[in-house]
Structure formats: C-alpha cells, structure tokens
C-alpha cells in the first residue's frame, strides 16, 4: 500500500478537498497507474452534487492517461511501463452482448475489487470506477487501454469520457457517413467532439447550434460548416433552412443526423423535428432523473420514421477505438489539443468547476 495526494468530495455540495489517500497494491486483475493528466468533466461535478448517487466520499476524476506502475497476478493485457488511457467500460467477455460480438454494449463492465481509502480507512467511491484526480489510482486492468506513448497525455486522456462520448455519438451511434448532413445541438465539450467526429467521418454539412457565441466559434474551428445561435432564432427552422430538400415535393427538409448534446426535453424535441424524414436522433447529453420525454404526437414518431437513439459513452469499445483515435491525433487528422483549454494543478479542481459553470472552457486538465 502507498499514500498519495488526491481530490475527494467528502459530502454533498461541499467544495472538494485535496487530501492523502491509501492506494492498495494491485490484486488479481488489477493495476496501479501513475496518473499524468486528468480532465475535469461535468460528471465529476454531478458526483460532488450528489447527482449520481450518495456513496460519499467520492474520489473524483475519470478522463485520464498515465503509465502503469504495477500489476496484480494473472494480468497479461498490460505491463508496468505501458502508457494507457483509462476507461470505464472494462468489458466482461461473457454477458449476452459480449457473446453476440457486441462488447460495446457489455452489461457487466468491471472495476477494481479492492477499495482505495482515506487515511483513516474510510472507503472511497471512485468516479466511474476510476478516481484519477490522484497521483496514482487503482483500477481493473481492463480499464487500461495501451496507446502510442508519444501522445500528449493531457489531450488523449480526454478520450476517457467526454471527447469519446461526442466522437462516438457521431461515428458509432449516429453512423455519420460521407456526404451526410449533421446538426449538433449544444456545443460544449461533448457537442464539440460530436462536430469533430462528424467532420472526421466526412459529413458534407455540419450545423452547430448553441446560445453562446464562444462555443459556436470553437465549433467552427472543429469542423462546423454553419452555426445557429438559438437564442436569436428558432433552431428547428434554422436547421431546416440550412438543409433544403432534394426535391420539389414540398418536404420541409432537415438533417440526416441530429445530435442532442444537451440532454433536456426541449432540446430533444428540437432534435426530433429538425431531422429529415427517416433521419436519426442521437441523445448523448445526460438528462436528470425527473426529466420526461416531451409531448410529441405518436403519429409524428410513426410518420417521420428513422431512428431515435441514445449514446452511452459513444457506443465505444476502448480497445478498438482509443488506439485508432490516438493514431489519427498523432497524424494531425484529429485535433484533440483543441479541447484542452488550460492545464491546471491538482489543487485547482474546485476553481475549474467554477469556470465550467461559466462556459469559459471546453476542458480544464489536471496535469501531475
């Protein structure tokens, strides 16, 4: 066991604390990772506010990259010295989804068996089974995905959650292809990544929708061909106006794929009506438990056809997607650096939450 510095949420709604925690030596199927960088994600704030569950105290942080320091017995997929991106989808290999060849939908993803603790022995709940606002963390070895060690940790670590969620919403869930028309509602970190994913997939027209001109400017840099400030105009009408129908039948137009990266009933309804006939809606923004599907006539659901999907972690398979995306980043074809607004110290997480609230950053990244 070793002691390291880490950021912990001790109680609901209270500012996070930088404290000392105990990290056990890795047991069977486990690995200790020396964290090099970890993004500050909105999910961490949800944990701090009690929006996930009440299993305080939480060890926050989950968008991380680092180097494997040690592994437990029987671990063969990673070894000490490997540069890895951490993930929260360590697939089991034996559930129905895994057995039918779709491990990206695994029902039984797993985490480390042992618990990290406060100095007094109080067990910690690691955010998304990772807990990487720490100098070192204990994870299941399957949560470690080896990638090119020459890659910048602060950038590729973001694949661990938000950036992968957005990229995957476009590429994996939305099945964006060459020539597609795509609209993205909400251009924070996840929405910006969805725009980058649509551009990477070869979409011909990418419409970014937000109420913040700063976010729309970032969207343009990441591949948006058109922007809509929905504070000033009706988002549905604007998207339809930018995606004219291909015939003279009087059809109103719409995007092939509309991605809701906000996760509110009103934005989901906008996405529903802004898609073309037989188009696809992808919900990747995370709603709160009390939110309900908006009042939409069932005949509209039937009559418009297409697909209504949700995207959990971008329907990614880390072992497949992370190395590929890191290679594209290294080749200059995927600008992960654009998502790193600032690099901060491990004691600056609470201040980063404030900047997140103000919409001032795509990502603050803790660098250790």
C-alpha positions in Angstrom: 0.0 0.0 0.0 1.1 3.5 -0.7 -0.1 7.0 0.2 -0.7 9.7 -2.5 -2.4 13.1 -2.9 -5.9 13.1 -4.3 -9.0 15.2 -4.8 -12.0 13.9 -2.8 -15.7 15.0 -2.4 -16.4 14.3 1.2 -20.0 15.4 1.4 -22.8 16.5 -1.0 -22.4 20.0 -2.3 -19.3 20.8 -0.4 -16.1 22.1 -2.1 -13.7 19.3 -2.9 -10.6 18.6 -0.8 -7.1 17.8 -1.6 -6.1 15.1 0.8 -4.0 12.0 1.3 -5.4 8.6 0.4 -4.3 5.0 0.6 -3.8 3.0 -2.7 -3.5 -0.8 -2.2 -1.0 -2.9 -4.0 -2.8 -4.4 -7.1 -4.5 -7.7 -6.6 -5.6 -10.2 -9.2 -6.8 -8.5 -12.3 -5.8 -5.0 -11.0 -3.3 -2.4 -11.9 -1.9 0.7 -10.3 -1.5 3.6 -12.7 0.6 6.7 -12.2 -1.7 9.4 -13.5 -0.2 12.0 -15.8 -3.3 14.0 -16.7 -7.0 14.0 -16.0 -9.7 16.2 -17.5 -12.3 18.0 -15.3 -15.6 16.6 -16.6 -19.2 17.8 -15.8 -19.8 14.2 -14.5 -17.3 14.9 -11.6 -19.4 17.9 -10.7 -22.6 15.7 -10.8 -20.8 13.3 -8.3 -19.9 16.2 -6.0 -23.5 17.5 -6.1 -25.0 14.0 -5.3 -26.5 13.8 -8.8 -25.1 10.2 -9.4 -25.7 8.6 -6.0 -25.0 9.2 -2.3 -21.9 6.9 -1.9 -19.7 9.6 -0.4 -16.9 10.2 -0.1 -16.0 10.2 -3.8 -12.6 10.0 -5.3 -13.2 12.2 -8.4 -11.7 12.2 -11.9 -12.0 9.8 -14.7 -10.8 11.3 -18.0 -7.2 10.2 -17.6 -4.0 9.0 -19.1 -0.9 7.7 -17.3 1.7 5.0 -17.0 1.1 1.5 -15.5 3.2 1.3 -12.4 2.4 -2.2 -11.2 0.0 -5.1 -12.0 -1.5 -7.9 -10.0 -1.3 -11.6 -10.5 -2.6 -13.0 -13.8 -2.7 -9.7 -15.6 -1.5 -10.1 -19.1 -3.1 -7.3 -21.1 -0.9 -4.5 -19.7 2.5 -4.4 -18.1 4.5 -1.9 -16.0 5.7 1.0 -18.2 2.7 0.9 -20.6 1.2 4.3 -21.5 -2.5 4.0 -21.2 -5.8 5.9 -21.4 -8.2 4.8 -18.7 -11.8 3.8 -19.5 -14.9 3.0 -17.6 -16.0 0.2 -20.0 -13.9 -2.8 -19.0 -15.9 -5.5 -20.7 -16.6 -8.8 -19.1 -16.4 -11.0 -22.2 -19.2 -13.3 -21.1 -22.5 -11.4 -21.0 -25.1 -11.6 -23.8 -23.7 -8.6 -25.5 -20.1 -9.8 -25.4 -21.2 -13.3 -26.6 -23.0 -11.9 -29.6 -20.0 -9.9 -30.6 -21.1 -6.5 -29.4 -18.9 -5.9 -26.3 -19.5 -2.1 -26.7 -22.9 -2.9 -25.1 -21.5 -5.0 -22.3 -23.9 -5.4 -19.4 -21.3 -6.3 -16.8 -18.3 -3.9 -17.0 -16.0 -4.2 -14.0 -13.8 -2.2 -11.8 -11.0 -2.9 -9.2 -12.1 -5.2 -6.4 -10.1 -3.6 -3.7 -11.0 -0.1 -2.3 -8.9 2.9 -2.0 -9.4 4.7 1.3 -8.9 7.9 3.2 -6.0 7.8 5.8 -8.5 6.7 8.5 -9.6 3.7 6.4 -12.9 5.1 5.1 -13.6 3.5 1.8 -13.7 5.8 -1.3 -16.1 5.5 -4.2 -14.0 6.2 -7.4 -15.9 8.2 -10.0 -16.9 5.9 -12.8 -14.8 3.2 -11.2 -11.6 5.2 -11.9 -10.8 8.1 -9.5 -8.0 9.8 -11.3 -7.7 13.2 -9.6 -4.9 11.4 -7.8 -1.2 10.9 -8.2 -1.9 7.2 -8.5 -5.0 5.2 -8.8 -6.1 1.5 -8.6 -8.2 0.2 -11.5 -9.1 -3.1 -13.2 -6.5 -3.9 -15.8 -9.3 -4.0 -18.4 -9.8 -0.3 -17.7 -6.3 0.4 -19.2 -6.0 0.8 -22.9 -2.5 1.0 -24.4 -1.9 3.8 -26.8 1.1 5.5 -28.5 3.4 6.6 -25.7 4.5 9.6 -27.7 1.0 11.2 -27.5 0.3 14.1 -25.2 -1.3 12.8 -22.1 -3.5 15.9 -21.4 -5.1 15.5 -24.9 -5.5 11.8 -25.3 -6.7 11.3 -21.7 -9.9 13.2 -22.7 -10.9 10.1 -24.8 -11.6 8.5 -21.4 -15.1 10.2 -21.3 -16.4 13.4 -22.9 -14.5 13.5 -26.1 -15.1 9.8 -26.8 -18.8 10.3 -26.0 -19.1 13.0 -28.6 -17.0 11.4 -31.3 -18.8 8.1 -30.8 -22.2 9.7 -30.8 -21.5 10.9 -34.4 -19.4 8.0 -35.7 -20.7 4.9 -33.8 -24.2 5.7 -32.8 -25.3 8.2 -35.5 -23.4 6.3 -38.2 -22.5 9.6 -39.9 -21.0 8.9 -43.3 -19.5 10.8 -46.3 -21.9 13.4 -47.5 -24.2 13.3 -44.5 -25.9 16.4 -43.1 -25.5 16.7 -39.4 -26.8 19.1 -36.7 -25.4 19.2 -33.2 -27.4 20.9 -30.5 -25.2 22.1 -27.6 -21.5 22.8 -28.3 -19.8 22.2 -25.0 -17.1 19.6 -24.7 -19.3 16.7 -25.8 -21.1 18.6 -28.6 -17.8 20.0 -29.9 -16.4 16.4 -30.0 -19.5 15.3 -32.0 -18.8 18.0 -34.5 -15.2 16.8 -34.8 -16.5 13.3 -35.2 -18.9 14.3 -38.0 -16.1 16.1 -39.8 -13.8 13.1 -39.4 -16.5 10.9 -40.9 -16.8 13.1 -44.0 -20.1 14.9 -43.3 -20.8 17.4 -46.0 -22.8 19.9 -43.9 -22.3 20.2 -40.1 -24.6 22.7 -38.3 -23.6 23.7 -34.8 -26.4 25.1 -32.5 -25.9 26.9 -29.2 -26.7 30.1 -27.4 -23.1 31.0 -26.7 -21.1 32.6 -29.5 -17.8 31.5 -27.9 -18.9 27.9 -28.2 -20.1 28.4 -31.8 -16.7 29.9 -32.7 -15.0 26.8 -31.3 -17.4 24.7 -33.3 -16.3 26.4 -36.5 -12.7 25.6 -35.7 -13.6 21.9 -35.2 -15.4 21.5 -38.5 -18.8 23.1 -38.3 -19.8 24.5 -41.7 -22.7 26.5 -40.4 -23.7 27.9 -37.0 -27.0 28.8 -35.4 -27.5 30.9 -32.3 -30.7 29.5 -31.0 -31.0 32.5 -28.6 -31.9 34.6 -31.6 -33.7 32.2 -34.0 -35.8 29.0 -33.9 -33.3 26.1 -34.0 -35.6 23.8 -35.9 -36.5 26.3 -38.6 -32.8 27.3 -38.9 -31.6 23.7 -39.4 -34.4 23.0 -41.9 -33.4 26.2 -43.8 -29.8 25.0 -44.0 -30.7 21.6 -45.2 -33.0 22.1 -48.1 -35.0 19.2 -49.5 -33.5 17.4 -52.5 -36.8 17.5 -54.5 -39.8 19.7 -55.1 -42.4 17.7 -53.1 -42.8 20.3 -50.5 -41.0 18.3 -47.9 -39.6 20.7 -45.2 -36.0 19.4 -45.1 -33.9 18.5 -42.1 -30.6 16.9 -41.2 -29.8 13.2 -41.7 -28.5 13.0 -38.1 -29.3 15.4 -35.2 -27.3 15.0 -32.0 -28.6 16.4 -28.8 -25.6 17.1 -26.6 -27.6 19.0 -24.0 -30.0 16.3 -22.7 -33.1 18.4 -21.9 -36.7 17.7 -23.1 -36.8 20.9 -25.1 -33.5 20.2 -27.0 -34.5 16.6 -27.6 -37.8 17.8 -29.1 -35.8 20.2 -31.3 -33.7 17.3 -32.5 -36.7 15.2 -33.2 -38.3 17.8 -35.5 -35.0 19.1 -37.0 -34.1 15.7 -38.6 -35.1 14.8 -42.1 -37.6 12.0 -42.9 -36.1 8.7 -41.9 -33.4 10.7 -40.1 -31.7 9.8 -36.8 -31.8 11.5 -33.4 -28.9 10.7 -31.1 -29.3 11.7 -27.4 -25.8 12.0 -25.8 -26.4 14.8 -23.3 -27.3 13.3 -19.9 -30.8 14.2 -18.6 -31.6 14.3 -14.9 -34.0 11.7 -13.5 -37.1 13.9 -13.3 -37.0 14.9 -17.0 -39.7 13.3 -19.2 -39.9 12.7 -23.0 -41.7 15.8 -24.4 -45.3 15.7 -25.6 -44.9 14.5 -29.2 -47.9 13.0 -31.1 -47.3 9.3 -31.6 -48.3 9.7 -35.3 -45.2 12.0 -35.7 -43.0 9.3 -34.3 -44.5 6.9 -36.8 -44.8 9.2 -39.7 -41.3 10.6 -39.6 -39.7 7.2 -39.5 -36.0 6.9 -38.8 -34.3 6.1 -35.5 -34.4 7.6 -32.0 -31.2 6.5 -30.2 -29.3 7.2 -27.1 -25.5 7.1 -27.0 -23.8 5.8 -23.8 -20.0 6.5 -23.9 -20.3 7.0 -27.6 -21.0 3.2 -28.0 -17.3 2.9 -27.9 -15.1 -0.2 -27.4 -11.9 1.3 -25.9 -9.6 -1.5 -27.2 -10.8 -0.8 -30.7 -11.4 3.0 -30.7 -8.8 4.6 -28.4 -5.6 3.4 -30.3 -7.2 4.4 -33.7 -8.2 7.8 -32.5 -4.8 8.4 -30.9 -3.2 7.5 -34.1 -5.4 9.9 -36.0 -4.4 12.6 -33.4 -0.7 11.8 -33.9 -1.2 12.1 -37.7 -2.7 15.6 -37.3 -6.2 14.4 -38.5 -8.0 14.8 -35.2 -7.3 17.9 -33.1 -7.6 16.7 -29.6 -5.4 19.6 -28.4 -8.3 21.9 -29.3 -10.2 20.5 -26.4 -7.6 21.4 -23.8 -8.4 25.0 -22.8 -6.0 25.0 -19.8 -3.7 22.8 -17.8 -4.1 23.2 -14.0 -2.6 21.7 -10.8 -4.3 19.0 -8.7 -5.3 21.6 -6.2 -7.3 23.7 -8.7 -10.2 21.4 -9.4 -12.8 23.4 -7.5 -11.8 26.6 -9.4 -12.2 24.6 -12.6 -15.8 23.7 -11.7 -16.5 27.4 -11.5 -15.0 28.0 -15.0 -17.1 25.1 -16.3 -20.3 26.8 -14.9 -19.4 30.0 -16.7 -18.9 28.3 -20.1 -15.3 29.5 -20.1 -13.6 26.2 -21.0 -14.0 23.1 -23.1 -11.8 21.3 -20.7 -9.5 22.1 -17.8 -7.0 19.3 -17.5 -5.2 18.5 -14.3 -1.5 17.7 -15.0 0.5 15.8 -12.5 
